Amino acid sequence: MIQGKTIFITGGAGFIASMLISRLADNNKIVAYDNYTRNTLKDTPYASHPNVRQIKGDVLDLPALKAAMAGSDLVVHAAAIAGIESTVRSPVTTMQVNMLGTANALQAAKEVGGIERFVEFSTSEVFGSYAFKVDELQQTVTGAVGEARWTYAVSKLAGEHLAHAYYKEFGLPTVTVRPFNVYGPGQTGEGAISIFVRKALNNQDITIFGDGAQIRAWCYVDDMVDGVLAGLEHPNAVGESFNIGNSRAVTTIYGLAQAVCHVTGSQSKIVFKDALSADIELRIPKVGKAKELIDFEAKVDLEEGLRNTAAWIAENENVLPELSDLFKS
């Protein structure tokens, strides 16, 4: 259990970071550094927690980043541009924030000194379009130059390579986590499950881009946070990359939409549109390395996670009364 540490989190107002803060704030000091493009933290009790200090800043501003990080023991670099729509809209910003922002965070950690662990977020998309039970030693691949999805994947892969380089050359104790389709209560932005659930709770059409046959493994946010905590604590984690996902919680995108409708009792129609960019046809991780080295294993199955997510959205967002009543005890 992490106690008595000062923990610096870039992207600290984001979805996963907010859930991480909820697990750490009572026993540690947290510095949440964010530009607040999205703000999940504001809707949690931890936005005003006495151990949480929020700093508005940009990871592209190295002097500000370094000043804010000074005095920290642990660093979690979660700041990034994510989501296919954001990448299509702003490919230059995506590359700059994800590559240069990671470079700045690593350099700041090296210069301030005393950092006991630096956990950096990569992505499962580094494995390319077809990723069936992929392990951490499997070749990372990308597609055509200019495709938005690979713009994002390459930007994150560059950051991952750089994190490993800082460990090898400077001894900075870096750890990389590769999240596989994280979802759960409080998610903001472009996550498929949160979008599907919101549509279902309002009986609106659920749009699938492509034919819906794409296969994904879904990781509940509590499990993701467990993986990050293991990366921060376990001595075996340093210098390694880990797949953080749930290889049992697997379904097609069409099957996911159907499951959401079932869980919520929705009458939403499922409609199909052309894909926005190249898509990932198959993405299922092999998670044996994380189990063996840092004792991480996902626990929450998909139906339980969907119910928890739908209940949170029904309680916290505007949905049809007759559907929100389904989740009231």
PyMOL commands that set and color helices and strands:
alter all, ss='L'
color gray80, all
select helices_A, chain A and resi 15-24+41-43+45-48+62-69+84-89+91-112+124-127+148-170+192-201+221-233+235-237+253-264+288-294+302-316+321-327
alter helices_A, ss='H'
color red, helices_A
select strands_A, chain A and resi 6-10+29-34+52-56+74-77+117-121+130-134+174-179+182-183+206-209+215-217+219-220+241-244+250-252+270-273+282-285
alter strands_A, ss='S'
color yellow, strands_A
deselect
rebuild
show_as cartoon
